[in-house]
Amino acid sequence: MEHLDREEQKIMDLLPKGMDRPRPLKELVKLTGWSSRKVRGTIYRLITIHHKAIGAIYQRPGNGYFIITNDKERNIALTPLTSQIMEMTRRAQVISNTDLESED
């Protein structure tokens, strides 16, 4: 695991520990001055490269990112990811198995 660069550390410093007050993407964009794509990309790197336990809540009010501190928060963060994986798998299976119309 590599050391965090300045941008990665900045995001880690802005994320609250625990899901009680998650920090919305819009707020992270405002605080960093970055685009939402850059913020999301930095969070992606923190999770996949640096193995940081960062979760997200997608329901309003109270949506946003947070540092996972216990198993309950981990499970809450995993639920929408698991659902998204299942939905994408269903879509891929349908596309894979659908008969294609000839272009004639």
FIDO-562813 format. One line per field, with one value per atom (N, C-alpha, C): atom name; residue number from 0; x, y, z. Coordinates in nm, 3 decimals, always signed. Atoms other than C-alpha are relative to their C-alpha. Layout:
a <- CA_... .
k <- NUM_... .
x <- X_... .
y <- Y_... .
z <- Z_... .
END
This chain:
a <- N_CA_C_N_CA_C_N_CA_C_N_CA_C_N_CA_C_N_CA_C_N_CA_C_N_CA_C_N_CA_C_N_CA_C_N_CA_C_N_CA_C_N_CA_C_N_CA_C_N_CA_C_N_CA_C_N_CA_C_N_CA_C_N_CA_C_N_CA_C_N_CA_C_N_CA_C_N_CA_C_N_CA_C_N_CA_C_N_CA_C_N_CA_C_N_CA_C_N_CA_C_N_CA_C_N_CA_C_N_CA_C_N_CA_C_N_CA_C_N_CA_C_N_CA_C_N_CA_C_N_CA_C_N_CA_C_N_CA_C_N_CA_C_N_CA_C_N_CA_C_N_CA_C_N_CA_C_N_CA_C_N_CA_C_N_CA_C_N_CA_C_N_CA_C_N_CA_C_N_CA_C_N_CA_C_N_CA_C_N_CA_C_N_CA_C_N_CA_C_N_CA_C_N_CA_C_N_CA_C_N_CA_C_N_CA_C_N_CA_C_N_CA_C_N_CA_C_N_CA_C_N_CA_C_N_CA_C_N_CA_C_N_CA_C_N_CA_C_N_CA_C_N_CA_C_N_CA_C_N_CA_C_N_CA_C_N_CA_C_N_CA_C_N_CA_C_N_CA_C_N_CA_C_N_CA_C_N_CA_C_N_CA_C_N_CA_C_N_CA_C_N_CA_C_N_CA_C_N_CA_C_N_CA_C_N_CA_C_N_CA_C_N_CA_C_N_CA_C_N_CA_C_N_CA_C_N_CA_C_N_CA_C_N_CA_C_N_CA_C_N_CA_C_N_CA_C_N_CA_C_N_CA_C .
k <- 0_0_0_1_1_1_2_2_2_3_3_3_4_4_4_5_5_5_6_6_6_7_7_7_8_8_8_9_9_9_10_10_10_11_11_11_12_12_12_13_13_13_14_14_14_15_15_15_16_16_16_17_17_17_18_18_18_19_19_19_20_20_20_21_21_21_22_22_22_23_23_23_24_24_24_25_25_25_26_26_26_27_27_27_28_28_28_29_29_29_30_30_30_31_31_31_32_32_32_33_33_33_34_34_34_35_35_35_36_36_36_37_37_37_38_38_38_39_39_39_40_40_40_41_41_41_42_42_42_43_43_43_44_44_44_45_45_45_46_46_46_47_47_47_48_48_48_49_49_49_50_50_50_51_51_51_52_52_52_53_53_53_54_54_54_55_55_55_56_56_56_57_57_57_58_58_58_59_59_59_60_60_60_61_61_61_62_62_62_63_63_63_64_64_64_65_65_65_66_66_66_67_67_67_68_68_68_69_69_69_70_70_70_71_71_71_72_72_72_73_73_73_74_74_74_75_75_75_76_76_76_77_77_77_78_78_78_79_79_79_80_80_80_81_81_81_82_82_82_83_83_83_84_84_84_85_85_85_86_86_86_87_87_87_88_88_88_89_89_89_90_90_90_91_91_91_92_92_92_93_93_93_94_94_94_95_95_95_96_96_96_97_97_97_98_98_98_99_99_99_100_100_100_101_101_101_102_102_102_103_103_103 .
x <- +0.084_+0.000_+0.089_-0.079_+0.142_-0.047_+0.038_+0.143_-0.102_+0.099_-0.141_+0.066_-0.049_-0.072_-0.081_+0.064_-0.184_-0.151_+0.143_-0.521_-0.074_+0.062_-0.598_-0.010_+0.001_-0.503_-0.104_+0.100_-0.722_-0.140_+0.132_-1.027_-0.014_+0.007_-0.946_-0.024_+0.017_-0.923_-0.142_+0.134_-1.267_-0.111_+0.103_-1.449_-0.019_+0.026_-1.618_+0.014_-0.004_-1.560_-0.141_+0.134_-1.886_-0.104_+0.103_-2.210_-0.103_+0.098_-2.389_-0.018_+0.008_-2.308_+0.086_-0.080_-2.186_+0.015_-0.027_-2.034_-0.042_+0.049_-2.223_+0.107_-0.091_-2.038_+0.004_+0.007_-2.156_+0.085_-0.080_-1.993_+0.149_-0.141_-1.667_+0.051_-0.036_-1.665_+0.025_-0.013_-1.714_+0.125_-0.114_-1.449_+0.135_-0.126_-1.185_+0.022_-0.011_-1.263_+0.019_-0.017_-1.246_-0.134_+0.122_-1.495_-0.052_+0.055_-1.728_+0.070_-0.072_-1.548_+0.134_-0.129_-1.213_-0.019_+0.026_-1.359_-0.033_+0.038_-1.521_+0.120_-0.119_-1.199_+0.100_-0.091_-0.994_-0.053_+0.061_-1.238_+0.018_-0.020_-1.218_+0.143_-0.140_-0.836_+0.024_-0.017_-0.853_-0.052_+0.060_-1.076_+0.078_-0.055_-0.920_+0.152_-0.147_-0.550_+0.050_-0.049_-0.511_-0.081_+0.082_-0.779_-0.060_+0.068_-0.949_-0.148_+0.140_-1.290_-0.090_+0.086_-1.498_-0.134_+0.134_-1.871_-0.078_+0.088_-2.154_-0.144_+0.144_-2.519_-0.061_+0.056_-2.730_-0.143_+0.137_-3.064_-0.002_+0.012_-3.178_-0.112_-0.117_-3.164_+0.108_-0.109_-2.831_+0.088_-0.087_-2.655_+0.142_-0.139_-2.277_+0.097_-0.110_-1.943_+0.045_-0.049_-1.795_+0.103_-0.096_-1.518_-0.073_+0.068_-1.660_+0.075_-0.065_-1.596_-0.045_+0.046_-1.791_-0.072_+0.063_-1.962_-0.138_+0.133_-2.308_+0.015_-0.024_-2.175_+0.051_-0.051_-1.989_-0.117_+0.115_-2.312_-0.091_+0.082_-2.506_+0.066_-0.072_-2.237_+0.002_-0.006_-2.227_-0.134_+0.132_-2.604_-0.025_+0.026_-2.637_+0.101_-0.099_-2.313_-0.039_+0.042_-2.436_-0.122_+0.119_-2.770_+0.038_-0.043_-2.597_+0.070_-0.069_-2.377_-0.102_+0.103_-2.682_-0.077_+0.073_-2.867_+0.085_-0.088_-2.567_+0.020_-0.013_-2.526_-0.123_+0.125_-2.892_+0.001_-0.005_-2.849_+0.097_-0.100_-2.534_-0.050_+0.054_-2.706_-0.106_+0.104_-3.003_+0.064_-0.066_-2.778_+0.073_-0.074_-2.565_-0.092_+0.091_-2.866_-0.106_+0.102_-3.079_+0.036_-0.020_-3.122_+0.011_-0.021_-2.993_-0.077_+0.069_-3.198_+0.103_-0.093_-3.024_-0.021_+0.007_-2.948_-0.050_+0.048_-3.092_-0.123 .
y <- -0.118_+0.000_+0.124_-0.122_+0.334_+0.107_-0.114_+0.657_+0.085_-0.086_+0.897_+0.124_-0.126_+1.189_+0.113_-0.116_+1.542_+0.000_+0.000_+1.511_-0.108_+0.109_+1.176_+0.033_-0.037_+1.305_+0.108_-0.106_+1.611_-0.058_+0.063_+1.393_-0.075_+0.073_+1.170_+0.096_-0.099_+1.481_+0.058_-0.056_+1.596_-0.099_+0.102_+1.267_-0.023_+0.026_+1.219_-0.148_+0.138_+0.905_-0.037_+0.044_+0.718_+0.062_-0.040_+0.757_+0.097_-0.090_+0.994_+0.129_-0.124_+1.298_-0.013_+0.019_+1.185_+0.131_-0.123_+1.452_-0.018_+0.013_+1.501_+0.034_-0.027_+1.501_+0.149_-0.143_+1.856_+0.083_-0.070_+1.970_-0.026_+0.032_+1.788_+0.079_-0.079_+1.961_+0.145_-0.140_+2.300_+0.019_-0.013_+2.241_-0.018_+0.026_+2.111_+0.092_-0.076_+2.326_-0.088_+0.097_+2.012_-0.029_+0.048_+1.866_-0.122_+0.120_+1.593_-0.125_+0.116_+1.352_-0.021_+0.012_+1.428_-0.049_+0.044_+1.386_-0.149_+0.142_+1.053_-0.087_+0.075_+0.938_-0.014_+0.005_+1.024_-0.098_+0.096_+0.833_-0.142_+0.131_+0.540_-0.050_+0.038_+0.538_-0.033_+0.026_+0.560_-0.139_+0.130_+0.253_-0.113_+0.114_+0.037_-0.014_+0.007_+0.126_-0.001_-0.016_+0.228_-0.076_+0.084_+0.000_+0.076_-0.081_+0.279_-0.039_+0.041_+0.182_+0.123_-0.116_+0.460_-0.051_+0.040_+0.414_+0.120_-0.107_+0.614_-0.038_+0.014_+0.664_+0.079_-0.062_+0.742_+0.049_-0.045_+0.830_+0.140_-0.136_+1.182_+0.005_-0.082_+1.351_-0.087_+0.070_+1.251_-0.082_+0.075_+1.126_+0.054_-0.045_+1.142_-0.112_+0.093_+0.977_+0.008_+0.006_+0.867_-0.111_+0.106_+0.655_-0.104_+0.110_+0.319_-0.033_+0.026_+0.252_-0.130_+0.125_-0.069_-0.086_+0.095_-0.370_+0.046_-0.050_-0.208_+0.100_-0.099_+0.083_-0.068_+0.075_-0.161_-0.062_+0.065_-0.353_+0.101_-0.105_-0.033_+0.050_-0.046_+0.079_-0.106_+0.109_-0.262_-0.027_+0.033_-0.294_+0.059_-0.051_-0.051_-0.050_+0.052_-0.180_-0.141_+0.136_-0.539_+0.003_-0.014_-0.435_+0.043_-0.049_-0.247_-0.112_+0.112_-0.549_-0.100_+0.095_-0.776_+0.055_-0.062_-0.532_+0.002_-0.003_-0.494_-0.141_+0.138_-0.872_-0.043_+0.032_-0.911_+0.065_-0.070_-0.650_-0.067_+0.064_-0.817_-0.135_+0.129_-1.156_+0.016_-0.024_-1.018_+0.038_-0.043_-0.845_-0.118_+0.115_-1.157_-0.104_+0.106_-1.385_+0.046_-0.052_-1.159_-0.033_+0.025_-1.266_+0.135_-0.124_-0.998_-0.004_-0.008_-0.881_+0.019_-0.018_-0.910_+0.139_-0.135_-0.584_-0.001_+0.012_-0.708_+0.084 .
z <- +0.000_+0.000_+0.000_+0.015_-0.110_+0.097_-0.082_+0.088_-0.076_+0.062_+0.024_-0.058_+0.053_-0.205_+0.064_-0.062_-0.112_-0.020_+0.031_-0.284_+0.078_-0.074_-0.127_+0.149_-0.141_+0.217_+0.028_-0.016_+0.166_+0.014_-0.009_+0.104_+0.132_-0.127_+0.403_+0.116_-0.108_+0.622_+0.002_+0.009_+0.500_+0.032_-0.024_+0.555_+0.150_-0.142_+0.891_+0.033_-0.048_+1.094_+0.043_-0.032_+1.112_-0.092_+0.095_+0.921_+0.056_-0.060_+1.158_-0.079_+0.078_+0.946_-0.126_+0.122_+0.603_-0.076_+0.073_+0.381_-0.145_+0.137_+0.052_-0.105_+0.112_-0.281_-0.031_+0.031_-0.345_+0.097_-0.101_-0.021_-0.020_+0.027_-0.101_-0.120_+0.118_-0.441_+0.041_-0.044_-0.275_+0.086_-0.091_-0.006_-0.070_+0.070_-0.249_-0.119_+0.124_-0.551_-0.121_+0.108_-0.764_-0.066_+0.065_-1.008_+0.076_-0.066_-0.885_-0.052_+0.058_-1.120_+0.071_-0.067_-0.953_+0.144_-0.137_-0.603_+0.000_+0.006_-0.695_-0.038_+0.040_-0.865_+0.115_-0.115_-0.557_+0.105_-0.094_-0.335_-0.051_+0.061_-0.576_+0.026_-0.025_-0.546_+0.147_-0.143_-0.168_+0.037_-0.032_-0.158_-0.067_+0.075_-0.431_+0.010_-0.006_-0.404_+0.144_-0.138_-0.040_+0.104_-0.087_+0.106_+0.118_-0.101_+0.299_+0.003_-0.017_+0.437_-0.008_+0.023_+0.284_-0.050_+0.040_+0.260_-0.048_+0.046_+0.112_+0.029_-0.016_+0.186_-0.114_+0.120_-0.121_+0.017_-0.019_+0.036_+0.063_-0.055_+0.115_+0.100_-0.034_+0.349_+0.064_-0.066_+0.492_-0.090_+0.090_+0.181_+0.009_+0.002_+0.152_+0.032_-0.024_+0.216_+0.145_-0.137_+0.548_+0.013_-0.030_+0.698_+0.085_-0.069_+0.804_+0.128_-0.129_+1.172_+0.067_-0.063_+1.248_-0.104_+0.093_+1.091_-0.046_+0.040_+1.092_-0.115_+0.107_+0.883_-0.126_+0.116_+0.657_-0.077_+0.064_+0.589_-0.069_+0.061_+0.521_-0.129_+0.119_+0.275_-0.110_+0.099_+0.104_-0.067_+0.054_+0.050_-0.139_+0.135_-0.245_-0.103_+0.094_-0.401_-0.046_+0.033_-0.387_-0.092_+0.084_-0.534_-0.141_+0.130_-0.816_-0.079_+0.066_-0.893_-0.056_+0.045_-0.914_-0.120_+0.112_-1.142_-0.127_+0.117_-1.373_-0.056_+0.044_-1.386_-0.079_+0.073_-1.488_-0.138_+0.130_-1.762_-0.096_+0.085_-1.891_-0.051_+0.042_-1.899_-0.109_+0.101_-2.093_-0.133_+0.125_-2.347_-0.063_+0.050_-2.379_-0.064_+0.047_-2.436_-0.099_+0.090_-2.655_-0.145_+0.142_-3.016_-0.071_+0.074_-3.248_-0.130_+0.128_-3.540_-0.109_+0.112_-3.871_-0.060_+0.058_-4.047_-0.143_+0.139_-4.378_-0.023 .
END
